[in-house]
């Protein structure tokens, strides 16, 4: 592999021609702005009378719903789930709060579900920047939170996550998260100072992690309220670094995945790296499993890196690890010698799907 010096400022100007770094660094400000905007946005009080919440979206537009579901799982709330597909979850009905989330407003799976949600008379809201979803929602006089941020769906997490938290808080479906949001924003802003390209590799956790993962297939492990932080970490390696990555969840993976460390022969030692997202707030028995699972991995010659979440609240911890994953995937892209922003294969896929209509 060609040597790349992550402490050489010139390499970022050469490869990151669209300035993706600035968009990654904007997460804290996004969360702050989106939280204020969403709390000043009106959602009908009648929407509180629901049995469940369903967010429909794909890719970067769906991850906010996943994170909301993890956050809500820590308290008594209606079930919150994400539907990533065409059609509509069969349990959506007039007692469901249905939120269509599509950054572009043109995601065909989400638009399909949106139309079907209207037919079953669900309580519908939309989160989008424009496109067909914005037009359709306005035509039906449905509440729309319009995203003004410009960037890739995966770099707009603050705007796909904070409005969802604000909606369910305003409807009193979960407890108010104002203090937690403030803590998370402060932690993210601090993280920018610690993880930016100006900070040398010797003191930069994201650079160190990227150097460790370079040239490897990555498995990201999470658990409980960090389950979808692991999904996000994995997805950022896919999209930013253009690399193979997977995610898995404790304690379930201890009942199957750990048996597969043995073959192909040498894979655990030579081509695989495991990242384990951990918090002291997780189930105590699950925390024991983290340590034992790392030992089992070591028996096969593999390496597991434990990443402990910073912050006091679950929300701050989730976003802290997500930020670390975002920066790590960015530095991995630089080590791979590529521009992290384009996702050419997704563009190709959309073009081919359009031809098949």
Buried (B, 14 or more C-beta within 10 A) or exposed (E): EEEBEBEEEEBBEEBBEEEBBEBBBBBBBBBBBBBEBBBEBEBEEEBBEBEBBBBBBBBBBBBBBBBBBBBBBBEEBBEBBBBBEBEBBEEBBEBBBBBBBBBBBBBBBBBBBBEBBBEBEBBBBBBBBBBBBBEBBEEEEBBBBBBEBEBBBBBBBBBBBBBBBBBBBBBEBBBEBEEBBBBBBBBBBBBBEBBBBEBEBEEBBBBBBBBBBBBBBBBBBBBBBBBBBBBBBBBBBBBBBBBBBBBBBBBEBBEEBBEEBEEEEEBBEEEBBBBBBBBEBBEEEBBEBBEEBBEBBEEBBBBBEEBEBBBEBBBBBBBBBBBBBBBBBBBBBBBBEBBBBBBEEEEEEBEEEEEEE
